[in-house]
Amino acid sequence: MVVEVQDDNLEKALKALKKKMQLDGLQKELKMRRFYEKPSVKRRRKMQEAERRRRKAKRRRG
């Protein structure tokens, strides 16, 4: 991931980097890896996320 700093505007470059990380899902991944997650909890969370995505797709289709 590359973000270029232009005109010594570090704040703008940092904002762009955070936006790219959020769109890639990297920020969420880092947050989840901070603490150990039991396999049963992980499985339940994954199932809930999948269900949320299915509902969202269904809403978009009509």
N, C-alpha and C positions, 0 to 999 in steps of 0.2 A: 504494500500500500504506500503510495507516494503522495505527499502534499508539499507543494512548493510555497516558500515564503516570498511574497512580493512586496517591495517597498518597505521592508522592515516591519511589516504588519503581522506580528506573531499571533495576536489574538484572533485575527481572521483565519490564519492558517490552522490554529488549534481548533477553532470552531468547525472548519471543514473536515479536519481529521476525525473529530468526534462524530460528525454526521456520517462519514464513510463507515466508521466502526459500527454505528448503530444500524445502518442499512445492511451491513454484512452479517449482523448478528453476533459480532465479536464481543461487544460490550456485555451482552446477556450471558454469553459463554463464560467470560471471565468472572462475572458475578456468581454464576452457578458453581464454578470450580473453587471458590474460596473455602467452602466447607464440604466435608464428606456428605454424600447423599446416599442413603441406604438404597439398595437395588429395588425394593418394593416401592419406596417413595418415588424413585426415578421412573419406574414403570407407570405408576399412577399419573405422574405429572405429564409424561409423554402422551398417554392416552387422552388426558384432558386437553392438551395442546392440539392433538390431532382432531378431536371432536370440535374444538373451537374453529379450527381451519375449515372443517367440513361445513359447519353452520354458516361461516362467513362466505364460503363459495356458493352455498345454496341461496343465500340472500342476494348475492350479486347476479346469479342466473335468473332470478325472478320469482 
